[in-house]
Every structure is written in C-alpha cells, then in structure tokens.
C-alpha cells in the first residue's frame, strides 16, 4: 500500500507540475506577445508622427540627400530613443540614426519593408548583425500628396528589455513553480494518504478476516465508493461471522455427538486415508487418533480383519455388516458396519466404518441363557425329589408310617426350598426392574445392625458361632431400613452357613472418606467371618446369579444361589459399593460403602 501511495503522490505531483509548467509557458508567451504587440503599436504611432512632422520627399542627388536624412534620423532618435532609418523606394538607405547609410546594404528585401509595401505597415523581429542584438522593426511607406510611394520610414528598438522582462518573468515563474511544486507535493501526499488510508484500513480488515478474526470492522466516515466498499466488507464480515458461528456450533454439536457416542466411528476418504477417528474408536482399536489420522487404512496400525472389510467395501461399493472378535487391546466382540459414502452427484467419496462393542450384549445373552439353564436345573432337583417320593408313597409306602413320615418331611423340605427359590427369583426380578422403590429415611446404623444380630443369634447358637459388633453410636445414613436389614441378614447368614462350629462372625462400621462437612463421606460396613474362605478364581463371580463355590454344600445349607446377587443390587440401589476379600481357610470379609448423613 505504501508503494501505491508513493505512485499516487508522484502521479499527482507530475500532473500538477506539468499543468503549472504549461500554464507558465502559456502565460509567458502571452505576456511576451502582448508586450511586443504594444511595442509595435507604439512604433507605428511614432512613425505616423514622424511622417507628418518631417519632409521626406526632398529632391536632389545623393550627396545632398544622405547627409540631410541622416541628420534628420539622428535628431529624431533623441526624441524616440529608437533607431530611425529612412529608405528610398528602391531600398537604398538614405538616412540612419546609428550607422553610416553608405555602408548599409539595400533594404528592399527586408521582410518589414516588403510587408509595409503590401499591407501599409510592416513588422519584423530578427537579430541585428550591426547592433549584435535582437531588434523589433516597424516600417510604413512614405507617400507624396498624390499618393505616390517615395520611400519607407523604419523604427527599430532593442528587444533586450523585453527579453529581460521575460527572463525575470521566467525566474519568478520557476521560483513560484518550485514553491508550488513543493506545496503540490505535500498536498498530493495528503490527498494520496487520504485516498489510500481507507483502502489500507479495508486491506487490514480483509487480512484479519482471512486470519479468522471475524470481529474486525472497517470504520466508514464517508458515503463515497470507498465508504460503500468498507460497508460491503463489514456486511461480508457480519455474514461470515454468522456463518462461521453456525458452522462452529454445528461442528461442536457433531464433535460432541461423535466424542460421546458409545460406538466407534472411523472414516476413510477417497484417497483411502483415515480422516476421522472418535474417542470410542480409539478405545476399541487400541490406538490414538494421532497414530491413525492421515494414514492410509492399509498402512495404519489396526486389525487385519478390519482392513480386509474396508478393502472389500471399497471394491464392491456395497454396505457390509459383520461380527468379529478382536483380541487387542482386550478380547471383545465387535459388530462392524461399513457404508460407502457418496457425494450429491453420486460420486464415491469414502467409507464410513461404525464399530459397536457388543461384548456386554453377548455376555448378557450368555448369562440369560445360563440363568434359564440354572433356573431349570435348580427347579428340576426339588421337583424331581417331590415327584419321586410322591410316586413311592403312591406305590405303597403309605402303609409304613415311619417311611411315609420321612418321605413327607423330604417332600415338605423340598417344597420349602422350591418356594424360597421362586421367592428369591421374583425378588431379584423386582429389584433389577426397579419395581421396588426404596423408602429412604435417616437410619441409625447401630440399631439396625443390633436388630440384625439378634435375628441371627439363634442360627449362630446352633453352630456355637460367636457374633460381635463394633459400631459407633453416632453413625447415620440415608437408607431403606428393611432393605438394609435384608442386606445385613443375607451376609450374616452366609458367614454363619460357611463358618465351622466354634467360629466367629463380626460386624463393624466406621467413617471412610475425606469430605468436608459430610460431603463425599461414606460409611464402611464390614461383615467378617472365620469360615472356609473363597478361592481367588471364584471371587469375581460370586455375585452372579446361581453361582456357587461349593455346589453340594450350598444346596445342603439351603441356599438358592441368589442371595449375594440380591445383596449387590440392593447396595447399588443405595448408591453404594460392595466388594469381597477372602483367603481359603482363613475366612471372608464383605465390605460395603454407603453414603453418610449427619444427624
């Protein structure tokens, strides 16, 4: 922009300078011509006066006429301050105020004489070889009373004064031109700056808009073309700002959707390069987006099966759906959907890959299948026992009262077990489906644990198992009292059932966490026994439905295999956690953490 300002300033200066120079030349020429015209008019008037006041028609020979006219011209020069010359009709000089007539050439061919002969008045400007200067000549014909031409009177004055005047005029003109040129330069620069500054402002704003600063605006102070251009730039910036905000908003929404989707998204463009990888895809594939982005799908680190499917989709240009087991970064089952992407004109532009982790779904399906099988198995045993002993009784065993009584007791026990099993299944179903709302209220923990211990005391006494409690009296929590008691009784019953005679079951509770004013504080409840313990390989599965570590002993103890699963769901409904620590031969400890409240 500075170069443009300099060029514009130079152009304006040249235009102003040339215009002033032309005007000065024209003015000088006009002044010179006007001055000469005035001199010519004065010379003619003086010639007319000289003609009327003198006798220019004397007769005689040259010896008389030359001295006579010479004296006349010299006398006239004193009054006119000009060179006076009298020329005979044939061009012979008869008298001259400055030179000897005898030595002068014939003047018949002089331009002023010829013009005077034709027009009545003649003028000429030429360099005088005699006087060595430029002279202005004016001549008129001299006539007799009858109108006959007898000669010519000529006046000549030096143009030195005119030339000095013109020279001084040029000097002042050049000085004035120089001053005006400087003024014109300053004025031109200010004009150029005034013209270019709005353009510079517009250019700077355009650069800022190019650099994504859509808040930049042009300050417009005029309504001319430049001002209208600035307003157009501002309107364009407003439009761009609005469109970019809309694009960024849509991009943010799309990014939020992609980043928070449970499914992995992978996009391959027309150059077969990976151009989009969301967070779920990174987790599923085990590689970061930096390791995949911009690379060709067959060169990036990923599973061979996925590469094969992408290649197949590119070659066939048809959607593909397939389930594949991935073993990296962990074993999982994936449902892969590949769809070719086309532009509005139908041209192929890439492949969209959607990765669904269906491991949990397949696991749930397997667990559902196992649950049905386990339920069927658990129901089959008591039903078979009831049926078998009933058939035996019907076959004649009723006649033996002792045998009949024993069989009926077995049938009763198995029906009770069947009833407990069906009841636990219904209970678990209600809990999992959230059909049992919790009646939460401030609960005094020590009282609940004490009542639970009292209820289990009879069972513990049968096996001579000692029950103990270590709970702070000041502990309160927000809980459903009945469900909390159910949790404690189930865990205590487990401890009693799996602890040999003479063992011990203890319950303790304490504050856990480091919250301020109760915030984030939790109560840790521990139910610990000195029983047979649980092998480490079985610890991750003990909360599954119908899972038993020792199946024979579990059934003999009357358990249904659903108690711990019910406990886990009830704890989670209270926004708590439960975990187990156990060592075979040394006992088991169940640890529950629940939110705390202060009384």
C-alpha positions, 0 to 999 in steps of 0.5 A: 500500500505504501508503494501505491501511495508513493505512485499516487503522490508522484502521479499527482505531483507530475500532473500538477507540475506539468499543468503549472509548467504549461500554464507558465509557458502559456502565460509567458508567451502571452505576456511576451506577445502582448508586450511586443504587440504594444511595442509595435503599436507604439512604433507605428504611432511614432512613425505616423508622427514622424511622417507628418512632422518631417519632409521626406520627399526632398529632391536632389542627388545623393550627396545632398540627400544622405547627409540631410536624412541622416541628420534628420534620423539622428535628431529624431532618435533623441526624441524616440530613443529608437533607431530611425532609418529612412529608405528610398523606394528602391531600398537604398538607405538614405538616412540612419540614426546609428550607422553610416547609410553608405555602408548599409546594404539595400533594404528592399528585401527586408521582410518589414519593408516588403510587408509595409509595401503590401499591407501599409505597415510592416513588422519584423523581429530578427537579430541585428548583425550591426547592433549584435542584438535582437531588434523589433522593426516597424516600417510604413511607406512614405507617400507624396500628396498624390499618393505616390510611394517615395520611400519607407520610414523604419523604427527599430528598438532593442528587444533586450528589455523585453527579453529581460522582462521575460527572463525575470518573468521566467525566474519568478515563474520557476521560483513560484513553480518550485514553491508550488511544486513543493506545496503540490507535493505535500498536498498530493501526499495528503490527498494520496494518504487520504485516498489510500488510508481507507483502502489500507484500513479495508486491506487490514480488515480483509487480512484479519478476516482471512486470519479468522478474526471475524470481529474486525470492522472497517470504520466508514466516515464517508458515503463515497465508493470507498465508504460503500466498499468498507460497508460491503466488507463489514456486511461480508464480515457480519455474514461470515461471522454468522456463518462461521458461528453456525458452522462452529456450533454445528461442528461442536454439536457433531464433535460432541455427538461423535466424542460421546457416542458409545460406538466407534466411528472411523472414516476413510476418504477417497484417497483411502486415508483415515480422516476421522477417528472418535474417542470410542474408536480409539478405545476399541482399536487400541490406538490414538487418533494421532497414530491413525489420522492421515494414514492410509487404512492399509498402512495404519496400525489396526486389525487385519480383519478390519482392513480386509472389510474396508478393502472389500467395501471399497471394491464392491461399493456395497454396505457390509455388516459383520461380527468379529472378535478382536483380541487387542487391546482386550478380547471383545466382540465387535459388530462392524458396519461399513457404508460407502459414502457418496457425494450429491452427484453420486460420486464415491467419496469414502467409507464410513466404518461404525464399530459397536462393542457388543461384548456386554450384549453377548455376555448378557445373552450368555448369562440369560441363557445360563440363568434359564439353564440354572433356573431349570436345573435348580427347579428340576432337583426339588421337583424331581425329589417331590415327584419321586417320593410322591410316586413311592408313597403312591406305590405303597409306602403309605402303609409304613408310617415311619417311611411315609413320615420321612418321605413327607418331611423330604417332600415338605423340605423340598417344597420349602426350598422350591418356594424360597427359590421362586421367592428369591427369583421374583425378588431379584426380578423386582429389584433389577426392574426397579419395581421396588422403590426404596423408602429412604429415611435417616437410619441409625446404623447401630440399631439396625445392625443390633436388630440384625444380630439378634435375628441371627443369634439363634442360627449362630447358637446352633453352630456355637458361632460367636457374633460381635459388633463394633459400631459407633453410636453416632453413625447415620445414613440415608437408607431403606431400613428393611432393605438394609436389614435384608442386606445385613441378614443375607451376609450374616447368614452366609458367614454363619452357613460357611463358618465351622462350629466354634467360629466367629462372625463380626460386624463393624462400621466406621467413617471412610472418606475425606469430605468436608462437612459430610460431603463425599463421606461414606460409611464402611460396613464390614461383615467378617467371618472365620469360615472356609474362605473363597478361592481367588478364581471364584471371587469375581463371580460370586455375585452372579446369579446361581453361582456357587463355590461349593455346589453340594454344600450350598444346596445342603445349607439351603441356599438358592444361589441368589442371595449375594446377587440380591445383596449387590443390587440392593447396595447399588440401589443405595448408591453404594459399593460392595466388594469381597476379600477372602483367603481359603481357610482363613475366612471372608470379609464383605465390605460395603460403602454407603453414603453418610448423613449427619444427624 
